[in-house]
Amino acid sequence: MPLTLYQRDDCQLCDQALAVLATAGAPDFVSRWIDDDAALEAQYGARVPVLREDASGRELDWPFDRAALARFLESVPV
């Protein structure tokens, strides 16, 4: 289940999302910074942090907690 976390540099909300992912024992994910990418900035600018399940394209927008993350991960196809 490849996951990508879209985030910004120096983003307090992104730091909080990383903490939720860590405490929830989330599977490995790739961090993608949107700061220097105009297309990603246009798509995710006001929404970061966003966790994306790459195969299905499903996304979990911030704010999310451990329970919301668990529901998201349970519904992701294996």
mmJSON file of the N, C-alpha and C atoms, coordinates in Angstrom:
{"data_MODEL":{"atom_site":{
"group_PDB":["ATOM","ATOM","ATOM","ATOM","ATOM","ATOM","ATOM","ATOM","ATOM","ATOM","ATOM","ATOM","ATOM","ATOM","ATOM","ATOM","ATOM","ATOM","ATOM","ATOM","ATOM","ATOM","ATOM","ATOM","ATOM","ATOM","ATOM","ATOM","ATOM","ATOM","ATOM","ATOM","ATOM","ATOM","ATOM","ATOM","ATOM","ATOM","ATOM","ATOM","ATOM","ATOM","ATOM","ATOM","ATOM","ATOM","ATOM","ATOM","ATOM","ATOM","ATOM","ATOM","ATOM","ATOM","ATOM","ATOM","ATOM","ATOM","ATOM","ATOM","ATOM","ATOM","ATOM","ATOM","ATOM","ATOM","ATOM","ATOM","ATOM","ATOM","ATOM","ATOM","ATOM","ATOM","ATOM","ATOM","ATOM","ATOM","ATOM","ATOM","ATOM","ATOM","ATOM","ATOM","ATOM","ATOM","ATOM","ATOM","ATOM","ATOM","ATOM","ATOM","ATOM","ATOM","ATOM","ATOM","ATOM","ATOM","ATOM","ATOM","ATOM","ATOM","ATOM","ATOM","ATOM","ATOM","ATOM","ATOM","ATOM","ATOM","ATOM","ATOM","ATOM","ATOM","ATOM","ATOM","ATOM","ATOM","ATOM","ATOM","ATOM","ATOM","ATOM","ATOM","ATOM","ATOM","ATOM","ATOM","ATOM","ATOM","ATOM","ATOM","ATOM","ATOM","ATOM","ATOM","ATOM","ATOM","ATOM","ATOM","ATOM","ATOM","ATOM","ATOM","ATOM","ATOM","ATOM","ATOM","ATOM","ATOM","ATOM","ATOM","ATOM","ATOM","ATOM","ATOM","ATOM","ATOM","ATOM","ATOM","ATOM","ATOM","ATOM","ATOM","ATOM","ATOM","ATOM","ATOM","ATOM","ATOM","ATOM","ATOM","ATOM","ATOM","ATOM","ATOM","ATOM","ATOM","ATOM","ATOM","ATOM","ATOM","ATOM","ATOM","ATOM","ATOM","ATOM","ATOM","ATOM","ATOM","ATOM","ATOM","ATOM","ATOM","ATOM","ATOM","ATOM","ATOM","ATOM","ATOM","ATOM","ATOM","ATOM","ATOM","ATOM","ATOM","ATOM","ATOM","ATOM","ATOM","ATOM","ATOM","ATOM","ATOM","ATOM","ATOM","ATOM","ATOM","ATOM","ATOM","ATOM","ATOM","ATOM","ATOM","ATOM","ATOM","ATOM","ATOM","ATOM","ATOM","ATOM","ATOM","ATOM","ATOM"],
"id":[1,2,3,4,5,6,7,8,9,10,11,12,13,14,15,16,17,18,19,20,21,22,23,24,25,26,27,28,29,30,31,32,33,34,35,36,37,38,39,40,41,42,43,44,45,46,47,48,49,50,51,52,53,54,55,56,57,58,59,60,61,62,63,64,65,66,67,68,69,70,71,72,73,74,75,76,77,78,79,80,81,82,83,84,85,86,87,88,89,90,91,92,93,94,95,96,97,98,99,100,101,102,103,104,105,106,107,108,109,110,111,112,113,114,115,116,117,118,119,120,121,122,123,124,125,126,127,128,129,130,131,132,133,134,135,136,137,138,139,140,141,142,143,144,145,146,147,148,149,150,151,152,153,154,155,156,157,158,159,160,161,162,163,164,165,166,167,168,169,170,171,172,173,174,175,176,177,178,179,180,181,182,183,184,185,186,187,188,189,190,191,192,193,194,195,196,197,198,199,200,201,202,203,204,205,206,207,208,209,210,211,212,213,214,215,216,217,218,219,220,221,222,223,224,225,226,227,228,229,230,231,232,233,234],
"type_symbol":["N","C","C","N","C","C","N","C","C","N","C","C","N","C","C","N","C","C","N","C","C","N","C","C","N","C","C","N","C","C","N","C","C","N","C","C","N","C","C","N","C","C","N","C","C","N","C","C","N","C","C","N","C","C","N","C","C","N","C","C","N","C","C","N","C","C","N","C","C","N","C","C","N","C","C","N","C","C","N","C","C","N","C","C","N","C","C","N","C","C","N","C","C","N","C","C","N","C","C","N","C","C","N","C","C","N","C","C","N","C","C","N","C","C","N","C","C","N","C","C","N","C","C","N","C","C","N","C","C","N","C","C","N","C","C","N","C","C","N","C","C","N","C","C","N","C","C","N","C","C","N","C","C","N","C","C","N","C","C","N","C","C","N","C","C","N","C","C","N","C","C","N","C","C","N","C","C","N","C","C","N","C","C","N","C","C","N","C","C","N","C","C","N","C","C","N","C","C","N","C","C","N","C","C","N","C","C","N","C","C","N","C","C","N","C","C","N","C","C","N","C","C","N","C","C","N","C","C","N","C","C","N","C","C"],
"label_atom_id":["N","CA","C","N","CA","C","N","CA","C","N","CA","C","N","CA","C","N","CA","C","N","CA","C","N","CA","C","N","CA","C","N","CA","C","N","CA","C","N","CA","C","N","CA","C","N","CA","C","N","CA","C","N","CA","C","N","CA","C","N","CA","C","N","CA","C","N","CA","C","N","CA","C","N","CA","C","N","CA","C","N","CA","C","N","CA","C","N","CA","C","N","CA","C","N","CA","C","N","CA","C","N","CA","C","N","CA","C","N","CA","C","N","CA","C","N","CA","C","N","CA","C","N","CA","C","N","CA","C","N","CA","C","N","CA","C","N","CA","C","N","CA","C","N","CA","C","N","CA","C","N","CA","C","N","CA","C","N","CA","C","N","CA","C","N","CA","C","N","CA","C","N","CA","C","N","CA","C","N","CA","C","N","CA","C","N","CA","C","N","CA","C","N","CA","C","N","CA","C","N","CA","C","N","CA","C","N","CA","C","N","CA","C","N","CA","C","N","CA","C","N","CA","C","N","CA","C","N","CA","C","N","CA","C","N","CA","C","N","CA","C","N","CA","C","N","CA","C","N","CA","C","N","CA","C","N","CA","C","N","CA","C","N","CA","C","N","CA","C","N","CA","C"],
"label_alt_id":[null,null,null,null,null,null,null,null,null,null,null,null,null,null,null,null,null,null,null,null,null,null,null,null,null,null,null,null,null,null,null,null,null,null,null,null,null,null,null,null,null,null,null,null,null,null,null,null,null,null,null,null,null,null,null,null,null,null,null,null,null,null,null,null,null,null,null,null,null,null,null,null,null,null,null,null,null,null,null,null,null,null,null,null,null,null,null,null,null,null,null,null,null,null,null,null,null,null,null,null,null,null,null,null,null,null,null,null,null,null,null,null,null,null,null,null,null,null,null,null,null,null,null,null,null,null,null,null,null,null,null,null,null,null,null,null,null,null,null,null,null,null,null,null,null,null,null,null,null,null,null,null,null,null,null,null,null,null,null,null,null,null,null,null,null,null,null,null,null,null,null,null,null,null,null,null,null,null,null,null,null,null,null,null,null,null,null,null,null,null,null,null,null,null,null,null,null,null,null,null,null,null,null,null,null,null,null,null,null,null,null,null,null,null,null,null,null,null,null,null,null,null,null,null,null,null,null,null,null,null,null,null,null,null],
"label_comp_id":["MET","MET","MET","PRO","PRO","PRO","LEU","LEU","LEU","THR","THR","THR","LEU","LEU","LEU","TYR","TYR","TYR","GLN","GLN","GLN","ARG","ARG","ARG","ASP","ASP","ASP","ASP","ASP","ASP","CYS","CYS","CYS","GLN","GLN","GLN","LEU","LEU","LEU","CYS","CYS","CYS","ASP","ASP","ASP","GLN","GLN","GLN","ALA","ALA","ALA","LEU","LEU","LEU","ALA","ALA","ALA","VAL","VAL","VAL","LEU","LEU","LEU","ALA","ALA","ALA","THR","THR","THR","ALA","ALA","ALA","GLY","GLY","GLY","ALA","ALA","ALA","PRO","PRO","PRO","ASP","ASP","ASP","PHE","PHE","PHE","VAL","VAL","VAL","SER","SER","SER","ARG","ARG","ARG","TRP","TRP","TRP","ILE","ILE","ILE","ASP","ASP","ASP","ASP","ASP","ASP","ASP","ASP","ASP","ALA","ALA","ALA","ALA","ALA","ALA","LEU","LEU","LEU","GLU","GLU","GLU","ALA","ALA","ALA","GLN","GLN","GLN","TYR","TYR","TYR","GLY","GLY","GLY","ALA","ALA","ALA","ARG","ARG","ARG","VAL","VAL","VAL","PRO","PRO","PRO","VAL","VAL","VAL","LEU","LEU","LEU","ARG","ARG","ARG","GLU","GLU","GLU","ASP","ASP","ASP","ALA","ALA","ALA","SER","SER","SER","GLY","GLY","GLY","ARG","ARG","ARG","GLU","GLU","GLU","LEU","LEU","LEU","ASP","ASP","ASP","TRP","TRP","TRP","PRO","PRO","PRO","PHE","PHE","PHE","ASP","ASP","ASP","ARG","ARG","ARG","ALA","ALA","ALA","ALA","ALA","ALA","LEU","LEU","LEU","ALA","ALA","ALA","ARG","ARG","ARG","PHE","PHE","PHE","LEU","LEU","LEU","GLU","GLU","GLU","SER","SER","SER","VAL","VAL","VAL","PRO","PRO","PRO","VAL","VAL","VAL"],
"label_asym_id":["A","A","A","A","A","A","A","A","A","A","A","A","A","A","A","A","A","A","A","A","A","A","A","A","A","A","A","A","A","A","A","A","A","A","A","A","A","A","A","A","A","A","A","A","A","A","A","A","A","A","A","A","A","A","A","A","A","A","A","A","A","A","A","A","A","A","A","A","A","A","A","A","A","A","A","A","A","A","A","A","A","A","A","A","A","A","A","A","A","A","A","A","A","A","A","A","A","A","A","A","A","A","A","A","A","A","A","A","A","A","A","A","A","A","A","A","A","A","A","A","A","A","A","A","A","A","A","A","A","A","A","A","A","A","A","A","A","A","A","A","A","A","A","A","A","A","A","A","A","A","A","A","A","A","A","A","A","A","A","A","A","A","A","A","A","A","A","A","A","A","A","A","A","A","A","A","A","A","A","A","A","A","A","A","A","A","A","A","A","A","A","A","A","A","A","A","A","A","A","A","A","A","A","A","A","A","A","A","A","A","A","A","A","A","A","A","A","A","A","A","A","A","A","A","A","A","A","A","A","A","A","A","A","A"],
"label_entity_id":["1","1","1","1","1","1","1","1","1","1","1","1","1","1","1","1","1","1","1","1","1","1","1","1","1","1","1","1","1","1","1","1","1","1","1","1","1","1","1","1","1","1","1","1","1","1","1","1","1","1","1","1","1","1","1","1","1","1","1","1","1","1","1","1","1","1","1","1","1","1","1","1","1","1","1","1","1","1","1","1","1","1","1","1","1","1","1","1","1","1","1","1","1","1","1","1","1","1","1","1","1","1","1","1","1","1","1","1","1","1","1","1","1","1","1","1","1","1","1","1","1","1","1","1","1","1","1","1","1","1","1","1","1","1","1","1","1","1","1","1","1","1","1","1","1","1","1","1","1","1","1","1","1","1","1","1","1","1","1","1","1","1","1","1","1","1","1","1","1","1","1","1","1","1","1","1","1","1","1","1","1","1","1","1","1","1","1","1","1","1","1","1","1","1","1","1","1","1","1","1","1","1","1","1","1","1","1","1","1","1","1","1","1","1","1","1","1","1","1","1","1","1","1","1","1","1","1","1","1","1","1","1","1","1"],
"label_seq_id":[1,1,1,2,2,2,3,3,3,4,4,4,5,5,5,6,6,6,7,7,7,8,8,8,9,9,9,10,10,10,11,11,11,12,12,12,13,13,13,14,14,14,15,15,15,16,16,16,17,17,17,18,18,18,19,19,19,20,20,20,21,21,21,22,22,22,23,23,23,24,24,24,25,25,25,26,26,26,27,27,27,28,28,28,29,29,29,30,30,30,31,31,31,32,32,32,33,33,33,34,34,34,35,35,35,36,36,36,37,37,37,38,38,38,39,39,39,40,40,40,41,41,41,42,42,42,43,43,43,44,44,44,45,45,45,46,46,46,47,47,47,48,48,48,49,49,49,50,50,50,51,51,51,52,52,52,53,53,53,54,54,54,55,55,55,56,56,56,57,57,57,58,58,58,59,59,59,60,60,60,61,61,61,62,62,62,63,63,63,64,64,64,65,65,65,66,66,66,67,67,67,68,68,68,69,69,69,70,70,70,71,71,71,72,72,72,73,73,73,74,74,74,75,75,75,76,76,76,77,77,77,78,78,78],
"pdbx_PDB_ins_code":[null,null,null,null,null,null,null,null,null,null,null,null,null,null,null,null,null,null,null,null,null,null,null,null,null,null,null,null,null,null,null,null,null,null,null,null,null,null,null,null,null,null,null,null,null,null,null,null,null,null,null,null,null,null,null,null,null,null,null,null,null,null,null,null,null,null,null,null,null,null,null,null,null,null,null,null,null,null,null,null,null,null,null,null,null,null,null,null,null,null,null,null,null,null,null,null,null,null,null,null,null,null,null,null,null,null,null,null,null,null,null,null,null,null,null,null,null,null,null,null,null,null,null,null,null,null,null,null,null,null,null,null,null,null,null,null,null,null,null,null,null,null,null,null,null,null,null,null,null,null,null,null,null,null,null,null,null,null,null,null,null,null,null,null,null,null,null,null,null,null,null,null,null,null,null,null,null,null,null,null,null,null,null,null,null,null,null,null,null,null,null,null,null,null,null,null,null,null,null,null,null,null,null,null,null,null,null,null,null,null,null,null,null,null,null,null,null,null,null,null,null,null,null,null,null,null,null,null,null,null,null,null,null,null],
"Cartn_x":[0.848,0.0,0.897,1.355,2.186,1.386,1.936,1.318,2.261,1.677,2.435,1.818,2.671,2.215,2.679,1.727,2.034,2.106,3.207,3.434,4.29,4.479,5.317,6.473,7.522,8.584,8.037,8.535,8.153,6.636,5.999,4.537,4.166,3.61,3.252,2.178,1.217,0.189,0.795,1.785,2.461,3.199,3.813,4.49,3.492,2.31,1.279,0.809,0.661,0.261,1.318,2.579,3.658,3.601,3.276,3.162,2.01,0.885,-0.255,0.137,0.793,1.22,2.174,3.074,4.052,3.387,2.54,1.921,0.91,0.352,-0.625,0.052,1.371,2.068,1.703,1.523,1.145,2.226,1.822,2.813,3.763,4.853,5.813,5.126,5.61,5.085,6.232,5.985,6.943,6.469,7.378,7.042,7.308,6.361,6.496,6.236,7.233,7.085,6.568,5.549,4.89,5.45,6.329,6.766,7.291,8.085,8.723,8.133,6.904,6.249,4.906,4.814,3.614,2.364,2.483,1.317,0.842,1.785,1.403,0.879,1.467,0.998,-0.451,-0.764,-2.13,-3.108,-2.685,-3.558,-3.71,-2.62,-2.619,-2.373,-2.118,-1.677,-2.422,-3.73,-4.51,-4.892,-4.587,-5.06,-3.997,-2.729,-1.693,-1.822,-1.477,-0.975,-2.102,-1.769,-2.711,-2.001,-2.635,-2.113,-2.854,-2.09,-2.683,-2.286,-3.273,-3.014,-2.849,-1.649,-1.285,-2.052,-2.31,-2.962,-4.392,-5.142,-6.549,-6.749,-5.775,-5.924,-6.737,-7.157,-7.911,-7.016,-7.614,-6.851,-7.531,-6.688,-7.142,-6.584,-7.468,-7.064,-6.936,-6.06,-5.936,-7.141,-7.682,-7.15,-7.631,-6.729,-7.113,-6.447,-7.112,-6.577,-6.329,-5.936,-5.622,-6.823,-8.018,-9.22,-9.527,-9.442,-9.692,-8.644,-7.397,-6.33,-6.575,-6.989,-7.273,-8.396,-9.457,-10.568,-10.086,-9.256,-8.717,-7.886,-7.0,-6.108,-6.864,-7.91,-8.721,-9.441,-9.81,-10.591,-9.7,-8.392,-7.475,-7.301,-7.452,-7.263,-5.819,-5.648,-4.307,-3.722],
"Cartn_y":[-1.167,0.0,1.235,1.673,2.893,4.127,4.864,6.08,7.259,8.428,9.661,10.709,11.39,12.509,13.791,14.583,15.879,16.898,17.665,18.604,19.78,20.72,21.893,21.886,22.63,22.896,23.834,23.711,24.603,24.7,23.546,23.477,22.789,23.535,22.976,21.897,22.095,21.077,19.793,19.943,18.776,18.021,18.75,18.114,17.348,17.91,17.229,15.962,16.047,14.868,13.776,14.161,13.179,12.502,13.25,12.679,11.677,12.007,11.073,9.797,9.943,8.776,7.902,8.534,7.785,7.063,7.755,7.134,6.062,6.175,5.188,3.973,4.034,2.92,2.761,3.874,3.845,3.148,2.537,1.914,2.972,2.506,3.432,4.305,5.515,6.459,7.313,7.946,8.867,10.282,11.15,12.557,13.306,14.14,14.945,16.396,17.241,18.662,19.394,20.219,20.895,22.287,22.78,24.177,24.643,23.829,24.261,23.6,23.134,22.46,23.146,23.897,24.696,23.823,22.667,21.79,21.251,20.803,20.3,21.427,22.602,23.768,24.082,24.03,24.312,23.255,22.0,20.916,20.809,21.014,20.747,21.965,23.119,24.29,24.58,24.669,25.019,23.792,22.598,21.37,20.638,20.939,20.151,20.247,19.176,17.912,17.01,16.242,15.298,13.957,12.897,11.545,10.921,10.408,9.844,8.389,7.559,6.161,6.123,5.831,6.049,5.181,3.927,3.037,3.471,3.818,4.177,5.673,6.488,7.938,8.523,7.683,8.189,9.059,10.092,11.036,11.28,11.498,11.839,13.214,14.196,15.574,15.796,16.716,17.17,18.023,17.986,17.282,15.839,14.96,13.573,13.121,12.185,11.62,10.136,9.441,8.012,7.222,7.553,6.819,7.032,8.272,8.564,7.898,7.912,7.257,5.753,5.147,3.708,3.369,4.174,3.937,4.057,5.067,5.28,4.079,3.625,2.512,1.202,0.997,-0.223,-0.317,0.823,0.829,0.846,0.848,0.842,-0.592,-0.829,-2.183,-2.636,-3.901,-4.449,-4.968],
"Cartn_z":[0.0,0.0,0.0,-1.148,-1.198,-0.784,0.17,0.68,0.469,0.218,0.084,0.998,1.761,2.582,1.909,1.437,0.836,1.955,1.954,3.046,2.588,3.492,3.264,4.257,3.898,4.859,5.925,7.141,8.246,8.41,8.478,8.574,9.882,10.814,12.111,11.975,11.085,10.879,10.317,9.434,8.875,9.969,10.884,12.016,12.876,13.059,13.835,13.121,11.809,11.033,11.134,11.058,11.2,12.562,13.587,14.931,15.001,14.39,14.367,13.631,12.482,11.714,12.523,13.243,14.032,15.199,15.942,17.11,16.719,15.519,15.05,14.426,14.26,13.634,12.176,11.49,10.069,9.246,8.147,7.27,6.705,6.137,5.532,4.484,4.364,3.381,2.871,1.737,1.137,1.438,1.852,2.049,0.759,0.373,-0.838,-0.461,-0.667,-0.343,-1.564,-1.349,-2.464,-2.725,-1.872,-1.915,-3.271,-3.936,-5.182,-6.416,-6.327,-7.444,-7.692,-8.772,-9.043,-9.161,-9.785,-9.952,-8.607,-7.779,-6.461,-5.576,-5.696,-4.934,-5.301,-6.596,-7.042,-6.522,-6.489,-6.074,-4.563,-3.829,-2.396,-1.515,-2.09,-1.341,-0.058,-0.104,1.085,1.902,1.39,2.029,2.844,2.658,3.318,4.83,5.5,4.991,4.47,3.447,2.848,2.697,3.18,3.003,1.832,0.86,-0.362,-0.49,-0.786,-1.112,-2.623,-3.074,-4.464,-5.463,-5.14,-6.105,-6.416,-5.388,-5.588,-5.795,-5.336,-5.41,-4.27,-3.328,-2.179,-1.317,-0.733,0.074,1.411,2.408,3.75,4.077,4.131,4.41,5.908,6.266,7.63,7.963,9.153,10.317,10.358,10.789,11.048,12.342,12.997,14.226,13.994,15.056,14.922,14.428,14.909,14.508,13.027,12.57,11.156,10.276,10.729,9.986,9.899,11.0,11.003,10.032,10.027,9.083,7.643,7.375,6.031,5.599,6.473,6.129,5.995,6.78,6.677,5.354,4.797,3.554,2.31,2.502,1.375,0.901,-0.41,-0.915,-0.713,-0.373,-0.138,-1.422],
"occupancy":[1.0,1.0,1.0,1.0,1.0,1.0,1.0,1.0,1.0,1.0,1.0,1.0,1.0,1.0,1.0,1.0,1.0,1.0,1.0,1.0,1.0,1.0,1.0,1.0,1.0,1.0,1.0,1.0,1.0,1.0,1.0,1.0,1.0,1.0,1.0,1.0,1.0,1.0,1.0,1.0,1.0,1.0,1.0,1.0,1.0,1.0,1.0,1.0,1.0,1.0,1.0,1.0,1.0,1.0,1.0,1.0,1.0,1.0,1.0,1.0,1.0,1.0,1.0,1.0,1.0,1.0,1.0,1.0,1.0,1.0,1.0,1.0,1.0,1.0,1.0,1.0,1.0,1.0,1.0,1.0,1.0,1.0,1.0,1.0,1.0,1.0,1.0,1.0,1.0,1.0,1.0,1.0,1.0,1.0,1.0,1.0,1.0,1.0,1.0,1.0,1.0,1.0,1.0,1.0,1.0,1.0,1.0,1.0,1.0,1.0,1.0,1.0,1.0,1.0,1.0,1.0,1.0,1.0,1.0,1.0,1.0,1.0,1.0,1.0,1.0,1.0,1.0,1.0,1.0,1.0,1.0,1.0,1.0,1.0,1.0,1.0,1.0,1.0,1.0,1.0,1.0,1.0,1.0,1.0,1.0,1.0,1.0,1.0,1.0,1.0,1.0,1.0,1.0,1.0,1.0,1.0,1.0,1.0,1.0,1.0,1.0,1.0,1.0,1.0,1.0,1.0,1.0,1.0,1.0,1.0,1.0,1.0,1.0,1.0,1.0,1.0,1.0,1.0,1.0,1.0,1.0,1.0,1.0,1.0,1.0,1.0,1.0,1.0,1.0,1.0,1.0,1.0,1.0,1.0,1.0,1.0,1.0,1.0,1.0,1.0,1.0,1.0,1.0,1.0,1.0,1.0,1.0,1.0,1.0,1.0,1.0,1.0,1.0,1.0,1.0,1.0,1.0,1.0,1.0,1.0,1.0,1.0,1.0,1.0,1.0,1.0,1.0,1.0,1.0,1.0,1.0,1.0,1.0,1.0],
"B_iso_or_equiv":[0.0,0.0,0.0,0.0,0.0,0.0,0.0,0.0,0.0,0.0,0.0,0.0,0.0,0.0,0.0,0.0,0.0,0.0,0.0,0.0,0.0,0.0,0.0,0.0,0.0,0.0,0.0,0.0,0.0,0.0,0.0,0.0,0.0,0.0,0.0,0.0,0.0,0.0,0.0,0.0,0.0,0.0,0.0,0.0,0.0,0.0,0.0,0.0,0.0,0.0,0.0,0.0,0.0,0.0,0.0,0.0,0.0,0.0,0.0,0.0,0.0,0.0,0.0,0.0,0.0,0.0,0.0,0.0,0.0,0.0,0.0,0.0,0.0,0.0,0.0,0.0,0.0,0.0,0.0,0.0,0.0,0.0,0.0,0.0,0.0,0.0,0.0,0.0,0.0,0.0,0.0,0.0,0.0,0.0,0.0,0.0,0.0,0.0,0.0,0.0,0.0,0.0,0.0,0.0,0.0,0.0,0.0,0.0,0.0,0.0,0.0,0.0,0.0,0.0,0.0,0.0,0.0,0.0,0.0,0.0,0.0,0.0,0.0,0.0,0.0,0.0,0.0,0.0,0.0,0.0,0.0,0.0,0.0,0.0,0.0,0.0,0.0,0.0,0.0,0.0,0.0,0.0,0.0,0.0,0.0,0.0,0.0,0.0,0.0,0.0,0.0,0.0,0.0,0.0,0.0,0.0,0.0,0.0,0.0,0.0,0.0,0.0,0.0,0.0,0.0,0.0,0.0,0.0,0.0,0.0,0.0,0.0,0.0,0.0,0.0,0.0,0.0,0.0,0.0,0.0,0.0,0.0,0.0,0.0,0.0,0.0,0.0,0.0,0.0,0.0,0.0,0.0,0.0,0.0,0.0,0.0,0.0,0.0,0.0,0.0,0.0,0.0,0.0,0.0,0.0,0.0,0.0,0.0,0.0,0.0,0.0,0.0,0.0,0.0,0.0,0.0,0.0,0.0,0.0,0.0,0.0,0.0,0.0,0.0,0.0,0.0,0.0,0.0,0.0,0.0,0.0,0.0,0.0,0.0],
"pdbx_formal_charge":[null,null,null,null,null,null,null,null,null,null,null,null,null,null,null,null,null,null,null,null,null,null,null,null,null,null,null,null,null,null,null,null,null,null,null,null,null,null,null,null,null,null,null,null,null,null,null,null,null,null,null,null,null,null,null,null,null,null,null,null,null,null,null,null,null,null,null,null,null,null,null,null,null,null,null,null,null,null,null,null,null,null,null,null,null,null,null,null,null,null,null,null,null,null,null,null,null,null,null,null,null,null,null,null,null,null,null,null,null,null,null,null,null,null,null,null,null,null,null,null,null,null,null,null,null,null,null,null,null,null,null,null,null,null,null,null,null,null,null,null,null,null,null,null,null,null,null,null,null,null,null,null,null,null,null,null,null,null,null,null,null,null,null,null,null,null,null,null,null,null,null,null,null,null,null,null,null,null,null,null,null,null,null,null,null,null,null,null,null,null,null,null,null,null,null,null,null,null,null,null,null,null,null,null,null,null,null,null,null,null,null,null,null,null,null,null,null,null,null,null,null,null,null,null,null,null,null,null,null,null,null,null,null,null],
"auth_seq_id":[1,1,1,2,2,2,3,3,3,4,4,4,5,5,5,6,6,6,7,7,7,8,8,8,9,9,9,10,10,10,11,11,11,12,12,12,13,13,13,14,14,14,15,15,15,16,16,16,17,17,17,18,18,18,19,19,19,20,20,20,21,21,21,22,22,22,23,23,23,24,24,24,25,25,25,26,26,26,27,27,27,28,28,28,29,29,29,30,30,30,31,31,31,32,32,32,33,33,33,34,34,34,35,35,35,36,36,36,37,37,37,38,38,38,39,39,39,40,40,40,41,41,41,42,42,42,43,43,43,44,44,44,45,45,45,46,46,46,47,47,47,48,48,48,49,49,49,50,50,50,51,51,51,52,52,52,53,53,53,54,54,54,55,55,55,56,56,56,57,57,57,58,58,58,59,59,59,60,60,60,61,61,61,62,62,62,63,63,63,64,64,64,65,65,65,66,66,66,67,67,67,68,68,68,69,69,69,70,70,70,71,71,71,72,72,72,73,73,73,74,74,74,75,75,75,76,76,76,77,77,77,78,78,78],
"auth_comp_id":["MET","MET","MET","PRO","PRO","PRO","LEU","LEU","LEU","THR","THR","THR","LEU","LEU","LEU","TYR","TYR","TYR","GLN","GLN","GLN","ARG","ARG","ARG","ASP","ASP","ASP","ASP","ASP","ASP","CYS","CYS","CYS","GLN","GLN","GLN","LEU","LEU","LEU","CYS","CYS","CYS","ASP","ASP","ASP","GLN","GLN","GLN","ALA","ALA","ALA","LEU","LEU","LEU","ALA","ALA","ALA","VAL","VAL","VAL","LEU","LEU","LEU","ALA","ALA","ALA","THR","THR","THR","ALA","ALA","ALA","GLY","GLY","GLY","ALA","ALA","ALA","PRO","PRO","PRO","ASP","ASP","ASP","PHE","PHE","PHE","VAL","VAL","VAL","SER","SER","SER","ARG","ARG","ARG","TRP","TRP","TRP","ILE","ILE","ILE","ASP","ASP","ASP","ASP","ASP","ASP","ASP","ASP","ASP","ALA","ALA","ALA","ALA","ALA","ALA","LEU","LEU","LEU","GLU","GLU","GLU","ALA","ALA","ALA","GLN","GLN","GLN","TYR","TYR","TYR","GLY","GLY","GLY","ALA","ALA","ALA","ARG","ARG","ARG","VAL","VAL","VAL","PRO","PRO","PRO","VAL","VAL","VAL","LEU","LEU","LEU","ARG","ARG","ARG","GLU","GLU","GLU","ASP","ASP","ASP","ALA","ALA","ALA","SER","SER","SER","GLY","GLY","GLY","ARG","ARG","ARG","GLU","GLU","GLU","LEU","LEU","LEU","ASP","ASP","ASP","TRP","TRP","TRP","PRO","PRO","PRO","PHE","PHE","PHE","ASP","ASP","ASP","ARG","ARG","ARG","ALA","ALA","ALA","ALA","ALA","ALA","LEU","LEU","LEU","ALA","ALA","ALA","ARG","ARG","ARG","PHE","PHE","PHE","LEU","LEU","LEU","GLU","GLU","GLU","SER","SER","SER","VAL","VAL","VAL","PRO","PRO","PRO","VAL","VAL","VAL"],
"auth_asym_id":["A","A","A","A","A","A","A","A","A","A","A","A","A","A","A","A","A","A","A","A","A","A","A","A","A","A","A","A","A","A","A","A","A","A","A","A","A","A","A","A","A","A","A","A","A","A","A","A","A","A","A","A","A","A","A","A","A","A","A","A","A","A","A","A","A","A","A","A","A","A","A","A","A","A","A","A","A","A","A","A","A","A","A","A","A","A","A","A","A","A","A","A","A","A","A","A","A","A","A","A","A","A","A","A","A","A","A","A","A","A","A","A","A","A","A","A","A","A","A","A","A","A","A","A","A","A","A","A","A","A","A","A","A","A","A","A","A","A","A","A","A","A","A","A","A","A","A","A","A","A","A","A","A","A","A","A","A","A","A","A","A","A","A","A","A","A","A","A","A","A","A","A","A","A","A","A","A","A","A","A","A","A","A","A","A","A","A","A","A","A","A","A","A","A","A","A","A","A","A","A","A","A","A","A","A","A","A","A","A","A","A","A","A","A","A","A","A","A","A","A","A","A","A","A","A","A","A","A","A","A","A","A","A","A"],
"auth_atom_id":["N","CA","C","N","CA","C","N","CA","C","N","CA","C","N","CA","C","N","CA","C","N","CA","C","N","CA","C","N","CA","C","N","CA","C","N","CA","C","N","CA","C","N","CA","C","N","CA","C","N","CA","C","N","CA","C","N","CA","C","N","CA","C","N","CA","C","N","CA","C","N","CA","C","N","CA","C","N","CA","C","N","CA","C","N","CA","C","N","CA","C","N","CA","C","N","CA","C","N","CA","C","N","CA","C","N","CA","C","N","CA","C","N","CA","C","N","CA","C","N","CA","C","N","CA","C","N","CA","C","N","CA","C","N","CA","C","N","CA","C","N","CA","C","N","CA","C","N","CA","C","N","CA","C","N","CA","C","N","CA","C","N","CA","C","N","CA","C","N","CA","C","N","CA","C","N","CA","C","N","CA","C","N","CA","C","N","CA","C","N","CA","C","N","CA","C","N","CA","C","N","CA","C","N","CA","C","N","CA","C","N","CA","C","N","CA","C","N","CA","C","N","CA","C","N","CA","C","N","CA","C","N","CA","C","N","CA","C","N","CA","C","N","CA","C","N","CA","C","N","CA","C","N","CA","C","N","CA","C","N","CA","C","N","CA","C","N","CA","C","N","CA","C"],
"pdbx_PDB_model_num":[1,1,1,1,1,1,1,1,1,1,1,1,1,1,1,1,1,1,1,1,1,1,1,1,1,1,1,1,1,1,1,1,1,1,1,1,1,1,1,1,1,1,1,1,1,1,1,1,1,1,1,1,1,1,1,1,1,1,1,1,1,1,1,1,1,1,1,1,1,1,1,1,1,1,1,1,1,1,1,1,1,1,1,1,1,1,1,1,1,1,1,1,1,1,1,1,1,1,1,1,1,1,1,1,1,1,1,1,1,1,1,1,1,1,1,1,1,1,1,1,1,1,1,1,1,1,1,1,1,1,1,1,1,1,1,1,1,1,1,1,1,1,1,1,1,1,1,1,1,1,1,1,1,1,1,1,1,1,1,1,1,1,1,1,1,1,1,1,1,1,1,1,1,1,1,1,1,1,1,1,1,1,1,1,1,1,1,1,1,1,1,1,1,1,1,1,1,1,1,1,1,1,1,1,1,1,1,1,1,1,1,1,1,1,1,1,1,1,1,1,1,1,1,1,1,1,1,1,1,1,1,1,1,1]
}}}
